[in-house]
Amino acid sequence: HLKEEIFIAQPLGYVQRGEEEKVYKLKKALYGLKQAPRAWYSRIDSFFLKTGFRRCPYEHALYVKEDKYGKFLIVSL
């Protein structure tokens, strides 16, 4: 999901006659879009934090979760 409004030109082969100057507004990030990694990280980060993981303050791609028995689950992206 994107926080910014992003528009792209109609891809070749999908241009509609009489509407060649129209563009598409993206609702989700596309592979290769420069905002895609940030959108992906934002979504996965909120999922991990919502499910009880803690983000490492020194390595932002490392998440740790401890259960009631003292066992750790470590996820590195």
N, C-alpha and C positions, 0 to 999 in steps of 0.2 A: 504494500500500500504506500502511496506517495503522499507527502505532505505538501509538495509544491504542485502547481499546475504545469503540466508538460504537454506540449502539442507536437505532433510529428506530421510530416507530409504523407500523403497516400503512397503506399509502396507501389512500385512498378508492377503492372499486371492486375492491380486492384483499383485503379483509378476509375471513378464513375464518370461516364460521359455527361457533359454539361455542368459538372461539379468539380472540375479539375483544380480549382483554386482552394477548395475546402481542405481542412486538416482534421486529424483525429486527436481527441483529448484522451490521454492515458489515465487509466484508473489504477493500474498496477505497474510496477517496474518491469521493464524488459531486460533480458540478458544483453549485456553490452552497453546499456544506458549508464551514464556516469553516476547517476543517483542510485542505481541498483544495489551496490554494496552497502551504502548507508541505510537504505530502506530495509534491506535484509537484516542487517545488524540490529537496527532499532526494534524490529519485530521479535527476533530471537532473544534479545536482551530483556525485553518486557516479559516474555514467556518464562525465562529462567528466574527472574526476580519474583514473578507472581507465584511460582511453584516452590519457593523457599530456598533457592540458591543465593549465595552471596558472591558478588563480583570481586575479584582480587583487585586491590587498589593499585597494584604495581603492574599488573598484566591484565588489560581489559578484555581479553579473549579467554580468560580463565575463570571458571565458576566452581564453587565448592558448596556442597550440602552435607550436613552432618545429621545422622538420624539419632533417635533416642538411646541407641545402644553404643554410641560413640564411633560408629563406622562412617567413613567419608566417601562421598562420591565426587570425583573431580572430572570436570568436562573442560577440555581445551579445544577451542575452535581455530 
